[in-house]
Amino acid sequence: MRIGIYNHQHLRGGCPGCSQIYVKGMIKDAVACKNRVEGIYGTDCEYFNFTDLGDYPPSNLDRPGFHRMMKDVENGRLDAIIVIRLDKISNDIDLILTTYQRLKEHNVALLTLKEGEKAMEILEKAMESKK
């Protein structure tokens, strides 16, 4: 399994020392994601990190790490994406659902740290309620 770990961290305040704290948190989050994935798919996985650290608004997916990840999705390089929480993708439910639809079109699973594979069930229900 080829797993993409995506993390977006908006810098609040922008102080130089704060960014080190954010990076340490993102590393901790990536390790937690890897542990969750191993609980689902086992230990024979290859991991790719996609990170956006900076002043990218959570309501906008125009971010370099996100674009690289979606390009890998479209080119068949990933089997699953894991995020800590869905709001690491966006705080806009329509953008999350659009992203999920694109992943589905390429047979890429979307997992979250807490819900694991159930995240896809939650998003399926949200898509149904929007129809």
Solvent accessible surface area in square Angstrom, and as a share of the most:
residue,aa,sasa,rsa
1,M,88,0.39
2,R,88,0.32
3,I,0,0.00
4,G,0,0.00
5,I,10,0.05
6,Y,1,0.00
7,N,8,0.04
8,H,8,0.04
9,Q,22,0.10
10,H,58,0.26
11,L,36,0.18
12,R,150,0.55
13,G,84,0.81
14,G,47,0.45
15,C,54,0.32
16,P,117,0.74
17,G,44,0.42
18,C,37,0.22
19,S,31,0.20
20,Q,119,0.53
21,I,122,0.62
22,Y,41,0.16
23,V,60,0.34
24,K,142,0.60
25,G,29,0.28
26,M,14,0.06
27,I,106,0.54
28,K,149,0.63
29,D,36,0.18
30,A,23,0.18
31,V,83,0.48
32,A,32,0.25
33,C,1,0.01
34,K,83,0.35
35,N,90,0.46
36,R,79,0.29
37,V,0,0.00
38,E,49,0.22
39,G,68,0.66
40,I,49,0.25
41,Y,65,0.25
42,G,30,0.29
43,T,113,0.65
44,D,128,0.66
45,C,23,0.14
46,E,95,0.42
47,Y,51,0.19
48,F,68,0.28
49,N,101,0.52
50,F,12,0.05
51,T,59,0.34
52,D,4,0.02
53,L,60,0.30
54,G,10,0.09
55,D,103,0.54
56,Y,66,0.25
57,P,66,0.42
58,P,44,0.28
59,S,63,0.41
60,N,67,0.34
61,L,28,0.14
62,D,98,0.51
63,R,1,0.00
64,P,65,0.41
65,G,0,0.00
66,F,4,0.02
67,H,96,0.43
68,R,130,0.47
69,M,1,0.00
70,M,5,0.02
71,K,127,0.54
72,D,25,0.13
73,V,0,0.00
74,E,84,0.37
75,N,77,0.40
76,G,43,0.42
77,R,117,0.43
78,L,6,0.03
79,D,41,0.21
80,A,0,0.00
81,I,0,0.00
82,I,0,0.00
83,V,0,0.00
84,I,19,0.09
85,R,122,0.44
86,L,37,0.19
87,D,64,0.33
88,K,20,0.09
89,I,1,0.01
90,S,0,0.00
91,N,98,0.50
92,D,50,0.26
93,I,81,0.41
94,D,74,0.39
95,L,49,0.24
96,I,11,0.06
97,L,15,0.07
98,T,77,0.45
99,T,2,0.01
100,Y,5,0.02
101,Q,63,0.28
102,R,81,0.29
103,L,1,0.00
104,K,76,0.32
105,E,114,0.51
106,H,75,0.34
107,N,136,0.70
108,V,5,0.03
109,A,18,0.14
110,L,0,0.00
111,L,0,0.00
112,T,1,0.00
113,L,53,0.26
114,K,168,0.71
115,E,58,0.26
116,G,0,0.00
117,E,81,0.36
118,K,124,0.53
119,A,1,0.01
120,M,45,0.20
121,E,95,0.43
122,I,85,0.43
123,L,2,0.01
124,E,61,0.27
125,K,147,0.62
126,A,25,0.19
127,M,35,0.15
128,E,106,0.47
129,S,93,0.60
130,K,114,0.48
131,K,184,0.78
